[in-house]
Amino acid sequence: MAETAVREPRAISAGQLCRAFVFATDWVGVFVEEVNALNVYPVPDGDTGTNMHLTMQSVRRQIQTENPQGMAELAHALSYGSLLGARGNSGVILSQVLKGFAEVAKSYRELDGEALGIALQGASKSAYAAVMKPVEGTILTVVRSAAEAASKGGAPLDVLRLAKEASEVALEKTPEQLPLLKQAGVVDAGGLGFVHLLEGLLAFFEGRDLPPPPKVEKRAQHQFEEEEFGFCTEFLLSEVRVPTREIQVMVEPFGDSLLVVGAEGFVKGHIHTEEPERLLATVAQYGTMVRSKVEDMSEQHSEILASVDMDEAEPALSAMVAVSDGYGITKAFRSLGARVVGGGQTNNPSVEDIADAVRSVGARQVVILPNNKNIQMAAQRVAEIVGDKEIEVLPTRTMGAGLAAAVVFQEGSPLSELVPAMQKAADDSLTLEVTTANRTVTVEDVEVSEGEFIGLADDRLEVSAGSAGDCLLQLLELHAGEWEIATLFHNASVEPEAVDRLAETVGERFPDLELEVRAGAPDLYPFVMALE
């Protein structure tokens, strides 16, 4: 429920604005599926609503972590939180909208109507500056129209109302500006997401409650069944010491829909490319890879086409929510029917993040796979705040255990049958992980030097080695005889030739082990292997 704030305030304080953005995050979440259904530009991958909501969730998390006491502190939470959590083309643009707003807001103690209008103009300028080739009829147009209307001034809530009304008018005109939208019979999805953000901010100050999720009445008329869209590739670098423009120039030849933005030593990149692995390996030289994500947009589009005629189907009896890191592992979870929450080691999702995913599924029974011991407690708290669903948390400690459990999941079965079978599958698996030591230490007679590769079996440190491949082979020497099937995930730090050589060696040394190799392990792990 929205906190009833002072009606028609003469100026908005930092505290009020903090609470308004937190509430607006939940408001945007209500409309995720509606926005996803309209997604057609720049590619019809059906995730604009999801990505904008994920970006706002990161803002909410930063606000709750920093607990800003003034406008400058709030501005930092808005710009920093949205940059780190920006997902997809729409999310990165939204992060720049919030960054521009924050850059203006931080110079005020509180925002009256005039200052609010100036901040919205800053938001528009920042968004346009971030896009190398701005296109009208998109979220850029909608944000600019809102900013122009807000410049007329007045009381703060009147300014917000003017901005929202102008954004709605601009949104309705987007099909006339962008032929692809007109062909698909929809307005711009990113623009609609921004309209809902303004609605949420205004609804907080007006004391309104969250509305129920709307029934999706309209979908983009997709006419691109045979087209190939490539890979939506994102990266987040830290400790970057070169100008953002230098990375932007380097990335540009790899593809299109390019966005590279930065602040405080971080650089966030988004691009549609046919060479995701080579791109990630190239940008990694400019800083420390904090996070990367690769999505096969052709596959996403196929999923959209397959789901268009299912709106009237009976809701599933049960659903599965899995926490996942690494695009290959995430793709595997999705193929098994999971709604995925991004997160893993050093990147733990919040209770609200997991709860949002649980709320988003239609089933009344939901099983959650945390896939990390540090996420189990957050997963167990979800039932406290989502009261209208029956929730079971399977205490999976590794991605491999989660994948083994997910293979058993069937949405037509009740949790009373699923949970024991999924738990047994998780117990009958083993996860081998290779990463690097962050300090020199001796654990259970294994001596490790800082920076050395270490091998873990179900989170237990067992070996160390000078190379990632040798580390994995040592783990297999200890464990391979017990298992029949191995799925090996590798990340972008491993050269393709090295992966091929390793796979050949595994085949020679362990001929009874059926090996499948996939790209897309988490950034912290050159190799993750699930044994069954």
C-alpha positions in Angstrom: 0.0 0.0 0.0 1.3 3.5 -0.8 2.2 5.7 2.1 -0.2 8.6 2.2 2.1 11.6 1.8 1.4 15.2 2.3 -1.2 16.1 -0.4 -0.2 18.7 -2.9 3.2 19.6 -1.3 4.8 22.9 -2.2 8.1 21.0 -2.5 9.2 17.4 -2.5 11.8 16.3 0.1 14.5 13.7 -0.5 12.8 11.4 1.9 9.5 11.7 0.0 11.2 11.1 -3.3 13.0 8.0 -1.9 9.7 6.5 -0.9 8.1 7.5 -4.2 10.7 5.7 -6.2 10.4 2.6 -4.1 6.7 2.6 -4.6 7.0 3.3 -8.3 9.2 0.3 -8.6 6.3 -1.9 -7.5 4.0 0.0 -9.7 6.2 -0.7 -12.8 6.2 -4.3 -11.7 2.5 -4.6 -12.0 2.7 -3.8 -15.8 5.6 -6.0 -16.7 3.7 -8.5 -18.9 1.7 -5.7 -20.5 4.9 -3.9 -21.6 6.6 -7.2 -22.6 3.6 -8.0 -24.9 4.2 -4.8 -27.0 8.0 -5.2 -27.3 8.9 -5.0 -31.0 11.7 -2.4 -31.3 14.7 -2.6 -31.7 14.0 -6.4 -31.8 10.9 -8.4 -30.8 12.5 -10.2 -27.8 9.6 -9.6 -25.4 11.6 -8.4 -22.3 11.3 -4.6 -22.2 9.0 -4.6 -19.2 11.1 -7.1 -17.4 14.3 -5.2 -18.1 12.8 -1.9 -17.0 11.5 -3.4 -13.8 14.9 -5.1 -13.0 16.6 -1.8 -13.5 14.1 -0.2 -11.0 14.6 -3.0 -8.6 18.3 -2.2 -8.5 17.4 1.4 -7.8 15.1 0.3 -5.0 17.8 -1.9 -3.5 20.3 0.9 -3.6 17.9 3.3 -1.9 17.2 0.8 0.8 20.9 0.1 1.3 22.1 3.7 1.4 19.1 5.1 3.2 19.6 8.6 1.7 19.1 11.5 4.0 19.5 14.3 1.5 19.0 15.0 -2.2 22.6 14.5 -3.1 22.6 11.0 -1.5 19.4 10.1 -3.2 20.9 11.3 -6.5 23.8 8.9 -6.0 21.4 6.0 -5.3 19.4 6.7 -8.4 22.3 7.0 -10.8 24.6 4.4 -9.2 21.8 1.8 -8.6 20.3 2.1 -12.1 23.7 1.9 -13.8 24.7 -1.3 -11.9 21.3 -2.9 -12.4 20.5 -1.7 -16.0 19.2 -4.6 -18.1 18.6 -4.6 -21.8 18.4 -1.6 -24.2 15.4 -0.1 -22.4 17.0 -0.6 -19.0 20.2 1.1 -20.0 18.3 4.1 -21.4 16.2 4.2 -18.3 19.4 4.3 -16.2 20.4 7.4 -18.2 17.0 9.0 -17.7 17.5 8.6 -13.9 21.1 9.7 -14.1 20.1 13.0 -15.8 17.3 13.5 -13.3 19.7 12.9 -10.5 22.4 15.2 -11.8 20.0 18.1 -11.6 18.2 17.1 -8.4 21.4 16.8 -6.3 22.0 20.6 -6.4 18.6 21.2 -4.6 17.7 20.7 -1.0 14.1 19.9 -2.1 12.3 20.0 -5.5 9.6 22.6 -6.1 7.7 22.5 -9.4 10.3 24.5 -11.3 13.2 22.3 -10.1 11.2 19.1 -10.9 10.7 20.4 -14.4 14.4 21.2 -14.8 15.3 17.7 -13.5 13.0 16.0 -16.1 14.7 18.1 -18.8 18.0 16.8 -17.5 16.7 13.3 -17.8 15.7 13.8 -21.4 19.1 15.3 -22.4 21.0 12.5 -20.6 19.0 9.8 -22.4 19.5 11.3 -25.9 23.2 11.8 -25.2 23.6 8.1 -24.3 22.2 6.8 -27.6 24.6 6.9 -30.6 21.8 7.0 -33.1 18.7 8.4 -31.5 15.4 7.2 -33.0 12.1 9.1 -32.6 9.0 7.1 -31.7 10.8 5.4 -28.8 11.1 6.0 -25.1 13.4 9.0 -26.0 10.5 10.8 -27.6 8.1 10.0 -24.7 10.7 11.3 -22.1 11.3 14.5 -24.1 7.6 15.2 -24.4 7.2 14.8 -20.6 10.1 17.1 -19.9 8.8 19.8 -22.3 5.4 19.7 -20.6 7.0 19.8 -17.1 8.9 23.0 -18.0 5.6 24.9 -17.8 6.0 24.9 -14.0 3.4 24.9 -11.2 3.2 22.9 -8.0 5.2 19.7 -8.0 2.2 17.4 -8.4 0.8 19.6 -11.2 4.2 19.3 -12.9 4.1 15.5 -12.6 0.5 15.4 -13.9 1.5 17.6 -16.9 4.5 15.3 -17.6 2.4 12.1 -17.4 -0.3 13.5 -19.6 2.2 14.6 -22.2 3.9 11.3 -22.1 0.7 9.5 -22.7 -0.1 11.7 -25.8 3.5 11.2 -27.1 3.1 7.4 -26.6 0.0 7.3 -28.7 1.9 9.0 -31.5 4.8 6.6 -31.6 3.4 4.3 -34.3 3.3 7.3 -36.7 6.9 8.0 -36.0 8.3 4.5 -36.2 6.9 2.3 -39.0 7.9 -0.9 -37.3 5.5 -0.1 -34.5 2.7 0.7 -36.9 3.3 -2.6 -38.7 3.1 -4.5 -35.4 0.0 -2.5 -34.3 1.4 -1.3 -31.0 2.9 1.7 -29.2 6.5 1.7 -28.1 7.0 -0.6 -25.2 9.8 1.4 -23.6 7.7 4.5 -23.8 4.8 2.7 -22.1 7.2 1.6 -19.3 8.2 5.2 -18.7 4.6 6.3 -18.6 4.0 3.7 -15.9 7.0 5.0 -13.9 5.5 8.5 -13.9 2.1 7.0 -12.9 3.8 5.3 -10.0 5.5 8.4 -8.8 2.3 10.4 -9.0 0.2 7.5 -7.4 2.5 7.6 -4.3 1.9 11.2 -3.7 -1.8 10.8 -4.3 -2.0 8.0 -1.8 -3.2 5.4 -4.2 -2.7 1.6 -3.8 -1.2 -0.6 -6.4 -3.6 -1.7 -9.1 -4.1 -5.4 -10.0 -2.1 -6.6 -13.0 -4.0 -5.8 -16.2 -5.2 -8.6 -18.5 -2.9 -8.5 -21.6 -5.4 -7.5 -24.3 -3.0 -6.4 -27.0 0.2 -8.0 -28.4 2.6 -7.0 -31.1 1.7 -8.6 -34.4 5.0 -10.3 -35.0 5.8 -10.9 -38.6 9.4 -11.9 -38.4 9.3 -15.7 -37.9 12.3 -16.5 -40.1 14.5 -13.6 -39.2 17.7 -14.0 -37.2 18.3 -11.4 -34.5 21.7 -12.4 -33.0 22.6 -12.0 -29.3 21.7 -9.3 -26.9 25.0 -8.9 -25.0 25.6 -6.9 -21.9 28.6 -6.3 -19.7 29.4 -4.4 -16.5 33.0 -3.4 -15.9 34.5 -2.0 -12.7 37.9 -0.4 -12.1 37.8 1.2 -15.6 40.6 3.8 -16.1 40.0 4.7 -19.8 37.3 7.1 -21.1 34.0 5.5 -21.7 34.2 6.8 -25.3 37.2 4.7 -25.9 35.3 1.5 -25.0 32.3 2.7 -27.1 34.5 3.1 -30.2 36.0 -0.3 -29.7 32.6 -2.0 -29.3 30.8 -0.3 -32.2 32.0 -2.6 -35.0 30.7 -5.6 -33.2 27.0 -4.9 -33.9 24.1 -2.4 -33.4 21.7 -1.1 -30.7 24.8 0.1 -29.0 24.8 1.7 -25.6 28.0 2.2 -23.5 27.6 4.4 -20.4 29.7 4.9 -17.3 30.2 6.5 -13.9 32.4 6.2 -10.8 34.8 3.8 -12.5 32.0 1.5 -13.8 31.1 1.1 -17.5 27.8 -0.6 -18.6 27.5 -1.9 -22.2 24.7 -3.2 -24.3 25.0 -4.4 -27.9 23.3 -6.7 -30.3 26.0 -8.8 -31.9 26.7 -12.2 -33.6 30.0 -12.5 -31.7 29.2 -12.3 -27.9 32.1 -14.4 -26.7 34.7 -12.4 -28.7 33.1 -9.1 -27.6 33.2 -10.0 -23.9 36.8 -11.2 -24.1 37.8 -7.9 -25.8 36.1 -5.6 -23.4 37.5 -7.5 -20.4 40.9 -5.9 -21.0 39.5 -2.5 -20.0 38.6 -3.4 -16.4 37.3 -6.1 -14.1 34.2 -8.0 -15.5 31.6 -7.7 -12.7 28.7 -9.2 -14.7 27.8 -10.2 -18.2 24.7 -11.5 -19.9 24.0 -12.9 -23.3 20.5 -13.7 -24.6 19.8 -15.4 -27.9 17.2 -13.0 -29.3 16.0 -15.4 -32.0 15.2 -18.0 -29.4 13.4 -15.4 -27.3 11.3 -14.4 -30.3 10.4 -18.0 -30.9 9.2 -18.3 -27.4 7.0 -15.2 -27.8 5.5 -16.7 -31.0 4.8 -20.0 -29.2 3.1 -18.2 -26.3 0.9 -15.8 -28.2 -2.0 -18.3 -28.5 -1.8 -19.5 -24.9 -3.4 -16.6 -23.2 -6.7 -18.4 -22.7 -5.1 -21.6 -21.4 -5.7 -22.8 -17.9 -3.0 -21.5 -15.5 -0.3 -24.1 -14.6 -0.8 -26.0 -11.3 2.8 -25.2 -10.2 5.7 -23.0 -11.2 9.4 -22.9 -10.6 11.6 -19.9 -9.8 15.4 -20.3 -9.9 18.2 -17.9 -9.1 20.8 -18.1 -11.8 24.0 -16.5 -12.9 25.8 -17.0 -16.3 23.8 -16.8 -19.5 24.4 -20.5 -20.4 23.1 -21.7 -17.1 20.2 -19.2 -17.2 19.3 -20.4 -20.6 19.2 -24.0 -19.3 17.0 -23.1 -16.4 14.6 -21.3 -18.7 14.5 -24.2 -21.1 13.3 -26.4 -18.2 10.5 -24.0 -17.4 11.9 -21.8 -14.7 11.2 -18.1 -14.1 14.8 -16.8 -13.5 16.0 -14.3 -10.9 19.5 -13.0 -11.7 22.0 -13.6 -9.0 24.7 -15.8 -7.5 28.0 -15.7 -5.6 28.8 -12.0 -4.7 25.5 -10.9 -6.4 22.8 -12.1 -4.1 19.2 -11.0 -5.0 17.0 -9.5 -2.3 13.9 -11.0 -0.8 11.9 -8.5 -2.9 13.7 -9.6 -6.1 12.7 -13.2 -5.6 9.2 -12.3 -4.4 8.7 -10.3 -7.6 9.5 -13.4 -9.6 7.1 -15.5 -7.5 4.3 -13.0 -8.0 4.9 -12.9 -11.7 3.9 -16.5 -12.3 0.3 -17.6 -12.7 0.5 -20.8 -10.6 -0.6 -20.9 -7.0 2.1 -23.3 -6.0 5.7 -22.2 -6.5 9.0 -24.0 -5.8 12.1 -21.8 -5.4 15.6 -22.9 -6.2 18.1 -20.5 -4.5 21.2 -22.4 -5.9 23.5 -20.8 -3.4 23.8 -21.2 0.4 23.9 -17.4 0.8 20.6 -17.0 -0.9 18.6 -19.6 0.9 17.6 -17.3 3.8 16.3 -14.7 1.4 14.3 -17.3 -0.5 12.8 -18.6 2.7 11.5 -15.2 3.7 9.5 -14.8 0.4 6.5 -16.7 1.9 6.2 -14.0 4.5 5.5 -11.3 1.9 3.7 -13.3 -0.7 0.7 -14.5 1.1 -1.5 -15.8 -1.8 0.7 -18.6 -3.0 1.9 -21.9 -1.6 5.7 -21.7 -1.6 8.4 -24.3 -1.1 12.1 -23.6 -1.0 14.4 -26.4 -2.2 17.7 -25.8 -0.4 19.9 -26.1 -3.4 23.4 -24.8 -2.7 24.9 -24.9 -6.2 23.8 -24.2 -9.8 24.4 -27.8 -10.7 22.1 -29.1 -7.9 19.5 -26.6 -9.1 19.7 -27.8 -12.7 19.4 -31.4 -11.6 16.3 -30.6 -9.6 14.8 -28.5 -12.5 15.0 -31.4 -14.9 12.5 -33.2 -12.7 10.0 -30.3 -12.6 6.6 -30.7 -14.3 4.2 -27.8 -14.1 1.2 -30.2 -14.1 2.3 -31.8 -10.8 1.5 -30.6 -7.3 4.4 -29.6 -5.0 3.7 -32.5 -2.7 4.9 -34.8 -5.5 7.5 -32.4 -7.1 9.5 -31.4 -4.1 10.6 -34.9 -2.9 11.5 -35.9 -6.5 13.4 -32.6 -7.1 15.2 -32.9 -3.8 16.4 -36.4 -4.6 17.6 -35.3 -8.0 19.6 -32.4 -6.4 21.0 -34.8 -3.8 22.1 -37.2 -6.6 24.2 -34.6 -8.4 27.6 -33.0 -7.9 28.7 -29.5 -8.9 32.4 -28.9 -9.7 33.5 -25.2 -9.9 36.7 -23.6 -10.8 37.5 -20.0 -9.7 40.4 -18.0 -8.4 41.5 -17.5 -4.8 41.2 -14.0 -3.4 43.7 -14.6 -0.6 46.5 -17.0 0.5 45.1 -19.7 2.8 45.3 -23.3 3.8 41.9 -25.1 4.0 41.7 -28.8 4.9 45.3 -29.4 3.9 44.8 -27.6 0.5 47.4 -24.8 0.2 46.2 -21.9 -1.9 48.0 -18.8 -3.0 46.1 -15.6 -3.9 45.2 -15.5 -7.6 45.7 -19.3 -8.0 42.9 -21.4 -9.5 41.0 -23.4 -7.0 38.5 -26.3 -7.5 35.4 -26.9 -5.4 33.1 -29.9 -5.2 29.7 -28.9 -3.9 31.3 -25.8 -2.3 34.1 -27.8 -0.7 37.6 -26.7 -1.6 39.5 -29.7 -2.8 42.3 -28.8 -5.2 44.4 -25.9 -6.5 46.4 -25.5 -9.8 48.1 -23.0 -12.0 45.5 -23.2 -14.8 41.7 -23.5 -14.8 41.8 -26.6 -17.0 44.2 -28.4 -14.8 42.1 -27.6 -11.8 39.0 -29.1 -13.4 40.9 -32.2 -14.4 42.1 -32.7 -10.9 38.5 -32.5 -9.6 37.5 -35.1 -12.2 40.2 -37.4 -11.1 38.7 -37.4 -7.7 35.0 -37.7 -8.8 34.4 -38.7 -12.4 34.1 -42.5 -11.7 30.9 -41.9 -9.7 28.9 -40.2 -12.5 27.6 -40.8 -16.0 26.7 -37.4 -17.5 28.7 -34.2 -17.3 27.5 -30.7 -18.5 30.4 -28.3 -18.7 29.8 -24.5 -18.7 32.6 -22.1 -19.5 32.8 -18.3 -19.4 34.3 -15.8 -21.8 37.7 -15.8 -20.0 38.4 -19.2 -21.6 39.6 -19.3 -25.2 37.5 -21.5 -27.5 40.6 -23.5 -28.4 41.3 -24.2 -24.7 37.8 -25.4 -24.3 38.1 -27.8 -27.2 41.4 -29.2 -25.9 40.0 -29.7 -22.5 36.9 -31.5 -23.8 39.2 -33.8 -25.9 41.3 -34.5 -22.8 38.3 -35.3 -20.7 37.0 -37.6 -23.4 40.4 -39.5 -23.4 40.8 -39.7 -19.7 37.2 -40.4 -18.7 35.7 -42.4 -21.7 32.7 -43.5 -19.6 31.6 -39.9 -18.9 29.1 -38.4 -21.4 30.2 -34.8 -21.9 28.2 -31.8 -23.1 29.9 -28.4 -23.4 28.1 -25.1 -23.3 29.2 -21.4 -23.1 27.8 -19.1 -20.5 29.2 -19.9 -17.0 29.1 -17.1 -14.4 31.9 -14.5 -14.7 33.6 -15.6 -11.5 33.9 -19.2 -12.7 35.9 -20.2 -15.8 34.3 -23.6 -15.5 31.2 -25.0 -13.8 30.4 -28.7 -14.3 27.2 -30.5 -13.3 27.6 -34.2 -12.8 24.7 -36.6 -12.8 
